[in-house]
Amino acid sequence: MTQDTVISIFQQTLELLVLLISMMLLPALAVGLLVSMFQAATQINEQTLSFIPKLLVTLATLMLAGPYMLQLVATYTRQLIESIPTFIG
């Protein structure tokens, strides 16, 4: 296993992680921004008002995108395991 191979595997892993994390964080970020704009307009400073919608959107995102995310991880893991013989020799 060469240094280039290790760097390539690490790069692919990081790309997959960024994709999975962004799928979870971007909807929560958008809802947080909308709730913050609502709080600024109405001058309501309640912490649970921003927490609960973000939690619900994150759970909904997990329910909707969870199978796709699991498929991505399973495919990457399968490809990584199948390429072990090429890494060895």
PDB file as gemmi writes it, atoms N, CA and C in Angstrom:
CRYST1    1.000    1.000    1.000  90.00  90.00  90.00 P 1                      
ATOM      1  N   MET A   1       0.857  -1.167   0.000  1.00  0.00           N  
ATOM      2  CA  MET A   1       0.000   0.000   0.000  1.00  0.00           C  
ATOM      3  C   MET A   1       0.905   1.233   0.000  1.00  0.00           C  
ATOM      4  N   THR A   2       0.746   2.030  -1.024  1.00  0.00           N  
ATOM      5  CA  THR A   2       1.598   3.208  -1.141  1.00  0.00           C  
ATOM      6  C   THR A   2       0.981   4.392  -0.413  1.00  0.00           C  
ATOM      7  N   GLN A   3       1.779   5.417  -0.306  1.00  0.00           N  
ATOM      8  CA  GLN A   3       1.322   6.631   0.365  1.00  0.00           C  
ATOM      9  C   GLN A   3       0.191   7.298  -0.422  1.00  0.00           C  
ATOM     10  N   ASP A   4       0.271   7.231  -1.736  1.00  0.00           N  
ATOM     11  CA  ASP A   4      -0.785   7.810  -2.577  1.00  0.00           C  
ATOM     12  C   ASP A   4      -2.114   7.087  -2.392  1.00  0.00           C  
ATOM     13  N   THR A   5      -2.052   5.788  -2.198  1.00  0.00           N  
ATOM     14  CA  THR A   5      -3.270   5.006  -1.979  1.00  0.00           C  
ATOM     15  C   THR A   5      -3.934   5.392  -0.661  1.00  0.00           C  
ATOM     16  N   VAL A   6      -3.130   5.537   0.361  1.00  0.00           N  
ATOM     17  CA  VAL A   6      -3.674   5.928   1.673  1.00  0.00           C  
ATOM     18  C   VAL A   6      -4.297   7.311   1.603  1.00  0.00           C  
ATOM     19  N   ILE A   7      -3.632   8.226   0.933  1.00  0.00           N  
ATOM     20  CA  ILE A   7      -4.166   9.583   0.796  1.00  0.00           C  
ATOM     21  C   ILE A   7      -5.459   9.567  -0.006  1.00  0.00           C  
ATOM     22  N   SER A   8      -5.522   8.738  -1.049  1.00  0.00           N  
ATOM     23  CA  SER A   8      -6.729   8.635  -1.863  1.00  0.00           C  
ATOM     24  C   SER A   8      -7.910   8.083  -1.052  1.00  0.00           C  
ATOM     25  N   ILE A   9      -7.652   7.044  -0.266  1.00  0.00           N  
ATOM     26  CA  ILE A   9      -8.705   6.478   0.580  1.00  0.00           C  
ATOM     27  C   ILE A   9      -9.178   7.514   1.596  1.00  0.00           C  
ATOM     28  N   PHE A  10      -8.241   8.209   2.211  1.00  0.00           N  
ATOM     29  CA  PHE A  10      -8.586   9.228   3.198  1.00  0.00           C  
ATOM     30  C   PHE A  10      -9.398  10.354   2.557  1.00  0.00           C  
ATOM     31  N   GLN A  11      -9.025  10.756   1.348  1.00  0.00           N  
ATOM     32  CA  GLN A  11      -9.742  11.818   0.649  1.00  0.00           C  
ATOM     33  C   GLN A  11     -11.176  11.391   0.315  1.00  0.00           C  
ATOM     34  N   GLN A  12     -11.339  10.173  -0.183  1.00  0.00           N  
ATOM     35  CA  GLN A  12     -12.674   9.673  -0.497  1.00  0.00           C  
ATOM     36  C   GLN A  12     -13.543   9.577   0.755  1.00  0.00           C  
ATOM     37  N   THR A  13     -12.936   9.156   1.861  1.00  0.00           N  
ATOM     38  CA  THR A  13     -13.668   9.052   3.117  1.00  0.00           C  
ATOM     39  C   THR A  13     -14.127  10.430   3.594  1.00  0.00           C  
ATOM     40  N   LEU A  14     -13.236  11.409   3.512  1.00  0.00           N  
ATOM     41  CA  LEU A  14     -13.602  12.760   3.925  1.00  0.00           C  
ATOM     42  C   LEU A  14     -14.691  13.349   3.033  1.00  0.00           C  
ATOM     43  N   GLU A  15     -14.625  13.079   1.740  1.00  0.00           N  
ATOM     44  CA  GLU A  15     -15.670  13.568   0.834  1.00  0.00           C  
ATOM     45  C   GLU A  15     -17.026  12.968   1.181  1.00  0.00           C  
ATOM     46  N   LEU A  16     -17.045  11.679   1.495  1.00  0.00           N  
ATOM     47  CA  LEU A  16     -18.292  11.025   1.886  1.00  0.00           C  
ATOM     48  C   LEU A  16     -18.819  11.608   3.196  1.00  0.00           C  
ATOM     49  N   LEU A  17     -17.929  11.835   4.151  1.00  0.00           N  
ATOM     50  CA  LEU A  17     -18.347  12.412   5.426  1.00  0.00           C  
ATOM     51  C   LEU A  17     -18.908  13.814   5.258  1.00  0.00           C  
ATOM     52  N   VAL A  18     -18.268  14.625   4.440  1.00  0.00           N  
ATOM     53  CA  VAL A  18     -18.770  15.983   4.205  1.00  0.00           C  
ATOM     54  C   VAL A  18     -20.144  15.937   3.556  1.00  0.00           C  
ATOM     55  N   LEU A  19     -20.335  15.024   2.615  1.00  0.00           N  
ATOM     56  CA  LEU A  19     -21.640  14.884   1.969  1.00  0.00           C  
ATOM     57  C   LEU A  19     -22.710  14.481   2.977  1.00  0.00           C  
ATOM     58  N   LEU A  20     -22.412  13.489   3.809  1.00  0.00           N  
ATOM     59  CA  LEU A  20     -23.401  13.017   4.780  1.00  0.00           C  
ATOM     60  C   LEU A  20     -23.711  14.077   5.836  1.00  0.00           C  
ATOM     61  N   ILE A  21     -22.687  14.748   6.307  1.00  0.00           N  
ATOM     62  CA  ILE A  21     -22.895  15.770   7.333  1.00  0.00           C  
ATOM     63  C   ILE A  21     -23.660  16.956   6.765  1.00  0.00           C  
ATOM     64  N   SER A  22     -23.325  17.349   5.540  1.00  0.00           N  
ATOM     65  CA  SER A  22     -24.028  18.495   4.958  1.00  0.00           C  
ATOM     66  C   SER A  22     -25.495  18.174   4.687  1.00  0.00           C  
ATOM     67  N   MET A  23     -25.798  16.906   4.381  1.00  0.00           N  
ATOM     68  CA  MET A  23     -27.195  16.531   4.184  1.00  0.00           C  
ATOM     69  C   MET A  23     -27.997  16.697   5.469  1.00  0.00           C  
ATOM     70  N   MET A  24     -27.331  16.575   6.612  1.00  0.00           N  
ATOM     71  CA  MET A  24     -28.024  16.716   7.885  1.00  0.00           C  
ATOM     72  C   MET A  24     -28.031  18.175   8.376  1.00  0.00           C  
ATOM     73  N   LEU A  25     -26.936  18.884   8.158  1.00  0.00           N  
ATOM     74  CA  LEU A  25     -26.803  20.212   8.748  1.00  0.00           C  
ATOM     75  C   LEU A  25     -27.463  21.327   7.943  1.00  0.00           C  
ATOM     76  N   LEU A  26     -27.465  21.221   6.618  1.00  0.00           N  
ATOM     77  CA  LEU A  26     -28.005  22.321   5.820  1.00  0.00           C  
ATOM     78  C   LEU A  26     -29.495  22.568   6.051  1.00  0.00           C  
ATOM     79  N   PRO A  27     -30.337  21.538   6.122  1.00  0.00           N  
ATOM     80  CA  PRO A  27     -31.743  21.835   6.445  1.00  0.00           C  
ATOM     81  C   PRO A  27     -31.917  22.447   7.844  1.00  0.00           C  
ATOM     82  N   ALA A  28     -31.150  21.960   8.812  1.00  0.00           N  
ATOM     83  CA  ALA A  28     -31.240  22.532  10.159  1.00  0.00           C  
ATOM     84  C   ALA A  28     -30.744  23.973  10.167  1.00  0.00           C  
ATOM     85  N   LEU A  29     -29.723  24.260   9.377  1.00  0.00           N  
ATOM     86  CA  LEU A  29     -29.222  25.628   9.279  1.00  0.00           C  
ATOM     87  C   LEU A  29     -30.265  26.552   8.666  1.00  0.00           C  
ATOM     88  N   ALA A  30     -30.938  26.081   7.616  1.00  0.00           N  
ATOM     89  CA  ALA A  30     -31.967  26.896   6.968  1.00  0.00           C  
ATOM     90  C   ALA A  30     -33.132  27.172   7.913  1.00  0.00           C  
ATOM     91  N   VAL A  31     -33.563  26.158   8.650  1.00  0.00           N  
ATOM     92  CA  VAL A  31     -34.669  26.355   9.601  1.00  0.00           C  
ATOM     93  C   VAL A  31     -34.228  27.275  10.735  1.00  0.00           C  
ATOM     94  N   GLY A  32     -33.004  27.113  11.195  1.00  0.00           N  
ATOM     95  CA  GLY A  32     -32.495  27.997  12.238  1.00  0.00           C  
ATOM     96  C   GLY A  32     -32.450  29.447  11.797  1.00  0.00           C  
ATOM     97  N   LEU A  33     -32.087  29.666  10.539  1.00  0.00           N  
ATOM     98  CA  LEU A  33     -32.065  31.026  10.004  1.00  0.00           C  
ATOM     99  C   LEU A  33     -33.471  31.611   9.931  1.00  0.00           C  
ATOM    100  N   LEU A  34     -34.427  30.807   9.464  1.00  0.00           N  
ATOM    101  CA  LEU A  34     -35.811  31.286   9.386  1.00  0.00           C  
ATOM    102  C   LEU A  34     -36.378  31.595  10.776  1.00  0.00           C  
ATOM    103  N   VAL A  35     -36.100  30.728  11.732  1.00  0.00           N  
ATOM    104  CA  VAL A  35     -36.594  30.954  13.095  1.00  0.00           C  
ATOM    105  C   VAL A  35     -35.927  32.176  13.698  1.00  0.00           C  
ATOM    106  N   SER A  36     -34.651  32.374  13.428  1.00  0.00           N  
ATOM    107  CA  SER A  36     -33.955  33.555  13.946  1.00  0.00           C  
ATOM    108  C   SER A  36     -34.518  34.834  13.357  1.00  0.00           C  
ATOM    109  N   MET A  37     -34.861  34.793  12.058  1.00  0.00           N  
ATOM    110  CA  MET A  37     -35.472  35.978  11.450  1.00  0.00           C  
ATOM    111  C   MET A  37     -36.847  36.240  12.070  1.00  0.00           C  
ATOM    112  N   PHE A  38     -37.599  35.175  12.341  1.00  0.00           N  
ATOM    113  CA  PHE A  38     -38.894  35.329  12.995  1.00  0.00           C  
ATOM    114  C   PHE A  38     -38.730  35.903  14.404  1.00  0.00           C  
ATOM    115  N   GLN A  39     -37.732  35.407  15.133  1.00  0.00           N  
ATOM    116  CA  GLN A  39     -37.489  35.906  16.486  1.00  0.00           C  
ATOM    117  C   GLN A  39     -37.057  37.362  16.464  1.00  0.00           C  
ATOM    118  N   ALA A  40     -36.247  37.737  15.483  1.00  0.00           N  
ATOM    119  CA  ALA A  40     -35.814  39.130  15.395  1.00  0.00           C  
ATOM    120  C   ALA A  40     -36.985  40.044  15.042  1.00  0.00           C  
ATOM    121  N   ALA A  41     -37.884  39.569  14.190  1.00  0.00           N  
ATOM    122  CA  ALA A  41     -39.028  40.385  13.785  1.00  0.00           C  
ATOM    123  C   ALA A  41     -40.028  40.549  14.925  1.00  0.00           C  
ATOM    124  N   THR A  42     -40.217  39.504  15.716  1.00  0.00           N  
ATOM    125  CA  THR A  42     -41.207  39.568  16.786  1.00  0.00           C  
ATOM    126  C   THR A  42     -40.590  39.855  18.150  1.00  0.00           C  
ATOM    127  N   GLN A  43     -39.273  39.900  18.228  1.00  0.00           N  
ATOM    128  CA  GLN A  43     -38.524  40.149  19.466  1.00  0.00           C  
ATOM    129  C   GLN A  43     -38.849  39.112  20.539  1.00  0.00           C  
ATOM    130  N   ILE A  44     -39.044  37.875  20.117  1.00  0.00           N  
ATOM    131  CA  ILE A  44     -39.221  36.756  21.040  1.00  0.00           C  
ATOM    132  C   ILE A  44     -37.869  36.077  21.194  1.00  0.00           C  
ATOM    133  N   ASN A  45     -37.365  35.993  22.404  1.00  0.00           N  
ATOM    134  CA  ASN A  45     -36.058  35.395  22.639  1.00  0.00           C  
ATOM    135  C   ASN A  45     -36.193  34.118  23.465  1.00  0.00           C  
ATOM    136  N   GLU A  46     -36.888  33.175  22.932  1.00  0.00           N  
ATOM    137  CA  GLU A  46     -37.076  31.896  23.607  1.00  0.00           C  
ATOM    138  C   GLU A  46     -36.155  30.863  22.965  1.00  0.00           C  
ATOM    139  N   GLN A  47     -35.343  30.161  23.773  1.00  0.00           N  
ATOM    140  CA  GLN A  47     -34.370  29.210  23.245  1.00  0.00           C  
ATOM    141  C   GLN A  47     -35.043  27.981  22.630  1.00  0.00           C  
ATOM    142  N   THR A  48     -36.122  27.535  23.237  1.00  0.00           N  
ATOM    143  CA  THR A  48     -36.782  26.338  22.715  1.00  0.00           C  
ATOM    144  C   THR A  48     -37.448  26.606  21.372  1.00  0.00           C  
ATOM    145  N   LEU A  49     -37.735  27.854  21.082  1.00  0.00           N  
ATOM    146  CA  LEU A  49     -38.353  28.186  19.798  1.00  0.00           C  
ATOM    147  C   LEU A  49     -37.405  27.891  18.641  1.00  0.00           C  
ATOM    148  N   SER A  50     -36.119  27.989  18.863  1.00  0.00           N  
ATOM    149  CA  SER A  50     -35.170  27.679  17.793  1.00  0.00           C  
ATOM    150  C   SER A  50     -34.731  26.216  17.845  1.00  0.00           C  
ATOM    151  N   PHE A  51     -34.774  25.589  19.003  1.00  0.00           N  
ATOM    152  CA  PHE A  51     -34.282  24.225  19.151  1.00  0.00           C  
ATOM    153  C   PHE A  51     -35.253  23.196  18.591  1.00  0.00           C  
ATOM    154  N   ILE A  52     -36.514  23.312  18.925  1.00  0.00           N  
ATOM    155  CA  ILE A  52     -37.508  22.308  18.537  1.00  0.00           C  
ATOM    156  C   ILE A  52     -37.673  22.201  17.022  1.00  0.00           C  
ATOM    157  N   PRO A  53     -37.803  23.309  16.273  1.00  0.00           N  
ATOM    158  CA  PRO A  53     -37.922  23.153  14.806  1.00  0.00           C  
ATOM    159  C   PRO A  53     -36.677  22.530  14.172  1.00  0.00           C  
ATOM    160  N   LYS A  54     -35.495  22.896  14.677  1.00  0.00           N  
ATOM    161  CA  LYS A  54     -34.276  22.298  14.129  1.00  0.00           C  
ATOM    162  C   LYS A  54     -34.224  20.805  14.416  1.00  0.00           C  
ATOM    163  N   LEU A  55     -34.656  20.415  15.591  1.00  0.00           N  
ATOM    164  CA  LEU A  55     -34.689  19.001  15.950  1.00  0.00           C  
ATOM    165  C   LEU A  55     -35.669  18.241  15.059  1.00  0.00           C  
ATOM    166  N   LEU A  56     -36.843  18.807  14.844  1.00  0.00           N  
ATOM    167  CA  LEU A  56     -37.848  18.152  14.007  1.00  0.00           C  
ATOM    168  C   LEU A  56     -37.391  18.036  12.554  1.00  0.00           C  
ATOM    169  N   VAL A  57     -36.742  19.084  12.038  1.00  0.00           N  
ATOM    170  CA  VAL A  57     -36.246  19.036  10.657  1.00  0.00           C  
ATOM    171  C   VAL A  57     -35.115  18.029  10.529  1.00  0.00           C  
ATOM    172  N   THR A  58     -34.263  17.947  11.536  1.00  0.00           N  
ATOM    173  CA  THR A  58     -33.178  16.972  11.502  1.00  0.00           C  
ATOM    174  C   THR A  58     -33.732  15.549  11.524  1.00  0.00           C  
ATOM    175  N   LEU A  59     -34.727  15.298  12.344  1.00  0.00           N  
ATOM    176  CA  LEU A  59     -35.347  13.977  12.379  1.00  0.00           C  
ATOM    177  C   LEU A  59     -36.052  13.651  11.066  1.00  0.00           C  
ATOM    178  N   ALA A  60     -36.734  14.633  10.492  1.00  0.00           N  
ATOM    179  CA  ALA A  60     -37.405  14.417   9.207  1.00  0.00           C  
ATOM    180  C   ALA A  60     -36.386  14.151   8.100  1.00  0.00           C  
ATOM    181  N   THR A  61     -35.281  14.863   8.145  1.00  0.00           N  
ATOM    182  CA  THR A  61     -34.223  14.637   7.160  1.00  0.00           C  
ATOM    183  C   THR A  61     -33.649  13.243   7.305  1.00  0.00           C  
ATOM    184  N   LEU A  62     -33.457  12.804   8.544  1.00  0.00           N  
ATOM    185  CA  LEU A  62     -32.964  11.446   8.773  1.00  0.00           C  
ATOM    186  C   LEU A  62     -33.942  10.406   8.239  1.00  0.00           C  
ATOM    187  N   MET A  63     -35.229  10.645   8.436  1.00  0.00           N  
ATOM    188  CA  MET A  63     -36.222   9.687   7.959  1.00  0.00           C  
ATOM    189  C   MET A  63     -36.282   9.648   6.434  1.00  0.00           C  
ATOM    190  N   LEU A  64     -36.166  10.814   5.804  1.00  0.00           N  
ATOM    191  CA  LEU A  64     -36.278  10.871   4.346  1.00  0.00           C  
ATOM    192  C   LEU A  64     -34.977  10.476   3.642  1.00  0.00           C  
ATOM    193  N   ALA A  65     -33.854  10.971   4.137  1.00  0.00           N  
ATOM    194  CA  ALA A  65     -32.578  10.739   3.464  1.00  0.00           C  
ATOM    195  C   ALA A  65     -31.790   9.599   4.083  1.00  0.00           C  
ATOM    196  N   GLY A  66     -32.282   9.017   5.161  1.00  0.00           N  
ATOM    197  CA  GLY A  66     -31.564   7.947   5.843  1.00  0.00           C  
ATOM    198  C   GLY A  66     -31.257   6.750   4.968  1.00  0.00           C  
ATOM    199  N   PRO A  67     -32.229   6.232   4.224  1.00  0.00           N  
ATOM    200  CA  PRO A  67     -31.915   5.089   3.355  1.00  0.00           C  
ATOM    201  C   PRO A  67     -30.851   5.413   2.299  1.00  0.00           C  
ATOM    202  N   TYR A  68     -30.922   6.604   1.737  1.00  0.00           N  
ATOM    203  CA  TYR A  68     -29.916   7.012   0.752  1.00  0.00           C  
ATOM    204  C   TYR A  68     -28.538   7.131   1.397  1.00  0.00           C  
ATOM    205  N   MET A  69     -28.489   7.709   2.581  1.00  0.00           N  
ATOM    206  CA  MET A  69     -27.218   7.854   3.289  1.00  0.00           C  
ATOM    207  C   MET A  69     -26.641   6.487   3.641  1.00  0.00           C  
ATOM    208  N   LEU A  70     -27.488   5.589   4.081  1.00  0.00           N  
ATOM    209  CA  LEU A  70     -27.038   4.234   4.403  1.00  0.00           C  
ATOM    210  C   LEU A  70     -26.539   3.514   3.155  1.00  0.00           C  
ATOM    211  N   GLN A  71     -27.204   3.725   2.033  1.00  0.00           N  
ATOM    212  CA  GLN A  71     -26.764   3.127   0.781  1.00  0.00           C  
ATOM    213  C   GLN A  71     -25.392   3.657   0.382  1.00  0.00           C  
ATOM    214  N   LEU A  72     -25.154   4.963   0.553  1.00  0.00           N  
ATOM    215  CA  LEU A  72     -23.844   5.537   0.243  1.00  0.00           C  
ATOM    216  C   LEU A  72     -22.744   4.915   1.096  1.00  0.00           C  
ATOM    217  N   VAL A  73     -23.005   4.791   2.388  1.00  0.00           N  
ATOM    218  CA  VAL A  73     -22.000   4.223   3.290  1.00  0.00           C  
ATOM    219  C   VAL A  73     -21.768   2.750   2.973  1.00  0.00           C  
ATOM    220  N   ALA A  74     -22.821   2.014   2.702  1.00  0.00           N  
ATOM    221  CA  ALA A  74     -22.676   0.590   2.390  1.00  0.00           C  
ATOM    222  C   ALA A  74     -21.924   0.385   1.080  1.00  0.00           C  
ATOM    223  N   THR A  75     -22.214   1.197   0.078  1.00  0.00           N  
ATOM    224  CA  THR A  75     -21.516   1.092  -1.200  1.00  0.00           C  
ATOM    225  C   THR A  75     -20.038   1.413  -1.045  1.00  0.00           C  
ATOM    226  N   TYR A  76     -19.740   2.473  -0.310  1.00  0.00           N  
ATOM    227  CA  TYR A  76     -18.337   2.848  -0.100  1.00  0.00           C  
ATOM    228  C   TYR A  76     -17.602   1.748   0.672  1.00  0.00           C  
ATOM    229  N   THR A  77     -18.239   1.202   1.694  1.00  0.00           N  
ATOM    230  CA  THR A  77     -17.613   0.144   2.482  1.00  0.00           C  
ATOM    231  C   THR A  77     -17.389  -1.098   1.637  1.00  0.00           C  
ATOM    232  N   ARG A  78     -18.366  -1.456   0.815  1.00  0.00           N  
ATOM    233  CA  ARG A  78     -18.231  -2.621  -0.056  1.00  0.00           C  
ATOM    234  C   ARG A  78     -17.079  -2.425  -1.043  1.00  0.00           C  
ATOM    235  N   GLN A  79     -16.986  -1.237  -1.642  1.00  0.00           N  
ATOM    236  CA  GLN A  79     -15.897  -0.956  -2.583  1.00  0.00           C  
ATOM    237  C   GLN A  79     -14.545  -1.007  -1.882  1.00  0.00           C  
ATOM    238  N   LEU A  80     -14.497  -0.499  -0.671  1.00  0.00           N  
ATOM    239  CA  LEU A  80     -13.247  -0.493   0.081  1.00  0.00           C  
ATOM    240  C   LEU A  80     -12.815  -1.923   0.431  1.00  0.00           C  
ATOM    241  N   ILE A  81     -13.756  -2.742   0.855  1.00  0.00           N  
ATOM    242  CA  ILE A  81     -13.426  -4.124   1.211  1.00  0.00           C  
ATOM    243  C   ILE A  81     -13.040  -4.929  -0.041  1.00  0.00           C  
ATOM    244  N   GLU A  82     -13.749  -4.694  -1.155  1.00  0.00           N  
ATOM    245  CA  GLU A  82     -13.423  -5.414  -2.388  1.00  0.00           C  
ATOM    246  C   GLU A  82     -12.070  -5.014  -2.961  1.00  0.00           C  
ATOM    247  N   SER A  83     -11.581  -3.831  -2.626  1.00  0.00           N  
ATOM    248  CA  SER A  83     -10.301  -3.383  -3.163  1.00  0.00           C  
ATOM    249  C   SER A  83      -9.125  -3.744  -2.261  1.00  0.00           C  
ATOM    250  N   ILE A  84      -9.363  -4.477  -1.182  1.00  0.00           N  
ATOM    251  CA  ILE A  84      -8.273  -4.891  -0.292  1.00  0.00           C  
ATOM    252  C   ILE A  84      -7.223  -5.733  -1.033  1.00  0.00           C  
ATOM    253  N   PRO A  85      -7.602  -6.687  -1.896  1.00  0.00           N  
ATOM    254  CA  PRO A  85      -6.559  -7.447  -2.603  1.00  0.00           C  
ATOM    255  C   PRO A  85      -5.642  -6.573  -3.468  1.00  0.00           C  
ATOM    256  N   THR A  86      -6.194  -5.512  -4.041  1.00  0.00           N  
ATOM    257  CA  THR A  86      -5.329  -4.625  -4.846  1.00  0.00           C  
ATOM    258  C   THR A  86      -4.399  -3.802  -3.968  1.00  0.00           C  
ATOM    259  N   PHE A  87      -4.819  -3.541  -2.734  1.00  0.00           N  
ATOM    260  CA  PHE A  87      -3.942  -2.804  -1.811  1.00  0.00           C  
ATOM    261  C   PHE A  87      -2.778  -3.654  -1.349  1.00  0.00           C  
ATOM    262  N   ILE A  88      -3.017  -4.949  -1.186  1.00  0.00           N  
ATOM    263  CA  ILE A  88      -1.992  -5.854  -0.665  1.00  0.00           C  
ATOM    264  C   ILE A  88      -0.941  -6.145  -1.732  1.00  0.00           C  
ATOM    265  N   GLY A  89      -1.391  -6.435  -2.934  1.00  0.00           N  
ATOM    266  CA  GLY A  89      -0.429  -6.860  -3.933  1.00  0.00           C  
ATOM    267  C   GLY A  89      -0.554  -6.130  -5.163  1.00  0.00           C  
TER     268      GLY A  89                                                      
END                                                                             
